[in-house]
């Protein structure tokens, strides 16, 4: 196993844990950690895709990153509006 593969598998593990936490109501889908974990997943999986390119997966990871960044932005916007 290469280092980029290990990093990619770490991202997949984080994705699975985050999804399980969501289903078990242990994480708020509009909270910081859900979006942050998904952003980190996109970065980690992209590392593995750099070594073994797969264009459709790169497209998914790009949008996964962008949507997660939007989620983090909206979290802070909601937080600032409530103060």
C-alpha positions in Angstrom: 0.0 0.0 0.0 1.3 3.4 -0.9 1.1 6.5 1.3 -1.5 8.2 -1.0 -3.6 5.0 -0.9 -3.3 5.0 2.9 -4.4 8.6 3.0 -7.3 7.9 0.7 -8.4 4.9 2.9 -8.2 7.2 5.9 -10.6 9.6 4.1 -13.0 6.7 3.3 -12.9 5.6 7.0 -13.7 9.2 8.1 -16.6 9.2 5.6 -18.0 6.0 7.0 -17.7 7.1 10.6 -19.3 10.5 9.8 -22.2 8.9 8.0 -22.7 6.4 10.8 -22.7 9.3 13.3 -25.2 11.1 11.2 -27.5 8.1 11.1 -27.1 7.6 14.9 -28.0 11.2 15.6 -24.6 11.9 17.0 -23.7 14.7 14.7 -25.8 17.6 13.4 -26.0 17.7 9.6 -26.0 21.6 9.8 -23.3 21.7 12.4 -19.6 22.5 11.9 -18.2 18.9 12.4 -20.4 17.3 9.7 -19.2 19.8 7.0 -15.7 19.9 8.3 -15.4 16.1 8.2 -16.8 16.0 4.7 -14.3 18.7 3.6 -11.5 16.6 5.1 -12.8 13.5 3.4 -12.7 15.3 0.0 -9.1 16.4 0.6 -7.9 12.9 1.8 -9.6 11.0 -1.1 -8.2 13.5 -3.6 -4.7 12.7 -2.4 -5.2 9.1 -3.5 -6.8 10.2 -6.8 -3.7 12.2 -7.6 -1.6 9.0 -7.6 -4.3 7.0 -9.5 -6.4 9.5 -11.5 -10.0 8.8 -12.0 -11.7 11.8 -13.6 -15.3 11.1 -12.5 -14.1 10.7 -8.9 -12.1 13.9 -9.1 -15.3 15.7 -10.2 -17.2 14.2 -7.2 -14.4 15.2 -4.8 -14.3 18.8 -6.2 -18.0 19.3 -5.6 -17.9 17.4 -2.3 -15.2 19.9 -1.2 -17.1 23.0 -2.5 -20.4 21.9 -0.9 -18.7 21.2 2.4 -16.9 24.6 2.3 -20.4 26.1 1.7 -21.7 24.2 4.7 -19.0 25.5 7.0 -19.6 29.1 5.7 -23.3 28.7 6.4 -22.6 27.3 9.9 -20.6 30.4 10.8 -23.2 32.7 9.2 -26.0 31.1 11.3 -23.8 31.3 14.4 -23.1 35.1 13.8 -26.8 35.8 13.2 -27.8 34.2 16.4 -25.4 36.3 18.5 
